[in-house]
Amino acid sequence: MDSHAFLQNLAVVLCVAAVATVVFQRLRQPVVFGYLLAGMIIGPHISIPLVADPQTVRALSELGVILLMFSLGLEFSIRKLVQVSQKAGAVALFECTIMVSVGYLVGQMLGFTRMESIFTGAITGISSTTIIVKAFQEQKVRGRVTELVFGILIIEDLIAIFLLTILTTVSRSGALSPTEILLTAMRLAMFLTALIGFGILTVPRAIRAVQKLGQPETTLVASIGICFAAALLAQSFGYSVALGAFISVGMMIDPVALTEHWRAVLALTLAVIIGKVLAVTTGAFLAGHGRRTAMKAGMSLAQIGEFSFIIASVGVASGVVRGWLYPVAIAVSAITTLTTPLLIKLSNRAAASIDHWLPEPIQTVTALYGSWIERVRNAPRAPTERSATNRIIRIILLDAALITAVVIGVDIEIDRLSVIVGNMTGMAPERVRFMVVLIAGLITVPLGYGLITSAKALGNHLARRAFAEAKKGKVDPADAPRRALVILVQLAVVLAVGIPVVAITQPFLPPHQGAFVLALLTLLLLAALWRNAANLQGHARAGAQIIASALAHQMASTDGASDETTLLEDVNAVLPGLGEPVAIRVVPQSIAVGKSLTQLNLRGATGATVLAIRRGTTQIPTPLGREVIQANDVVAVAGARAVARAIFAPDLARIRDDMEGAEIQSELEALNDALLVDQKRTPRSFLP
């Protein structure tokens, strides 16, 4: 192609993209859609006389992706990765493995090939950073939910890079080989380690030397040179560095293909929205982030975006995925991008409403679980205790790895073993296959049992950090919350370990077999949790009675909520696990004055729970939802203490830092949203 043709294509691409993005900005829609529309306009599938050369656009797109990844890398640091992985790493891994599994199963149900189902799972697994950042900016979302969501996105980006590397290898061979995947992962880890180590030692020194020259353009040229040199190095090692961008993506959108495969678009859209909301919410809650924060994070991440396009393009370009899957992925992304701002806007009300349809015993568990995990995190740990925790975790991971190895190994070697054993024993191949599968099942049963018992041991270990152990021969006052915490830890471990195992092994098992076993274990643990939740409910009611009595003595000569000494420490000692309740005297200017507990819906909107009220000489343990808050009431509140003070005694609220201030403001906005909703519900106990 001559230089004039290249210039013409460049002008067409940039001019159409500029006009499209301006229009979408005016319409307050994501700019990504403008790029997609520009690609459709200059593409071959729509009859508009502005067709650009696909090869030229693809080359420009590859350069654009390299620069995009470079700009993202400038905002990334190893220290940041370590920080976010502690709070969001497990949630991101939990969510991605669930979504990969869901995408694979949906593909199988729609009649996709196994390779197409694998790519579909990867496509549905990664959320869009650009879309979420834009939505958060427009809706001014702040507080801990932003920290959690952005932490999940950072980990998801790393998972996406790993998936891209694995799928690129798989697409080249056209087959799914565990050995090849393992070797690819090891090569990628070695390459990244060497590249990062070399970069840390050389690049900062080189850039500092260039900056000493005092020429900004020289610094820019040197930076871009390093960017493309690293990309070329990655390409020389066989890793994809630029697999397309949004305008070239738009060129491949064929509207006819979308109409032919609308069922796939609908099924995958529902899978992404429902699956991500449930996966992130469940994972974040089990990680101790609180019900409202978990729900808001789940509804914020319910979309797919740029990495999904790149993953789809890898499959289409290699020929292992049919071409129609690409526009299907784009359509799903477009729909979920449109729904994301609405879901974020509705997340406060959804979190507030979920409290009303949960069974009452489960409400108690979810209201207190976050405070238990916080106690576990804040409890001091001796070196021996840390080593004991790590030993249990290593055993759990070893059991999971052995189960995975047995399942994959049997699937790969069963044909060869059938022939060898059949020749040695004279048995029919079908019978040999049955015996091999039976032996493999007998091997995995004790491994699975060991995993569950190790999860219980981990739960007991963490419960000892959250609650003091009972003395020998004495009644354990923390028995109910201790049992609930152990079961929830077991549930978290089974899901966190079982879902990746199912995701990895499901291509090697009969359809839905691994998912069925995991679902059965989950149901058994949920049944155990339900039985224990009733005991915990009685524990909470007894605590409310004691708190009401404590208020009569403790608050008679105090001003309500002057400082942290108002914590009802004696109640925690007698009946631990109630979320460290704090006593607050309601000031006349509080927004809660004159409103019933049902109208406030504090637990649903903010995570705070009113355990008891003292009004003059009257004690009100376990207040009903119809109870109206009055000025000078003394309320015992568990959970979200800073927010509770901001609601009941705003003049005494103290904000430690900007993050807490943003969180309190976010909680108050959630409460305001809840107050705007018509609260016509049957009065019942505010404490479940």
Secondary structure, 3 states (H helix, E strand, C coil): CCHHHHHHHHHHHHHHHHHHHHHHHHCCCCHHHHHHHHHHHHCCCCCCCCCCCHHHHHHHHHHHHHHHHHHHHHCCCHHHHHHHHHHHHHHHHHHHHHHHHHHHHHHHHCCCCHHHHHHHHHHHHCCCHHHHHHHHHHHCCCCHHHHHHHHHHHHHHHHHHHHHHHHHHHHHHCCCCHHHHHHHHHHHHHHHHHHHHHHHHHHHHHHHHHHCCCCHHHHHHHHHHHHHHHHHHHHHCCCCCCCCCHHHHHHCCCHHHHHHCHHHHHHHHHHHHHHHHHHHHHHHHHCCCCHHHHHHHHHHCCCCCHHHHHHHHHHHHHCCCCCCHHHHHHHHHHHHHHHHHHHHHHHHHHHHHHHHHCCHHHHHHHHHHHHHHHHHHHCCCCHHHHHHHHHHHHHHHHHHHHHHHHHHHHHHHHHHHHHHHHHHHCCCHHHHHHHHHHHHHHHHHHHHHHHHHHHHHHHHHHHHHHCCCCCCCCCCCCHHHHHHHHHHHHHHHHHHHHHHHHHHHHHHCCCCHHHHHHHHHHHHHHHHHHHHHHHHHHHHHHHHHHHHHHHHHHCCCCCCCCCHHHECHHHHHHCCCCCCCEEEECCCCCCCCCCEHHHHCHHHHHCCEEEEEEECCEEEECCECCCECCCCCEEEEECCHHHHHHHHCHHHCCCCCHHHHHHHHHHHHHHHHHHHCCCCCCCCECCC
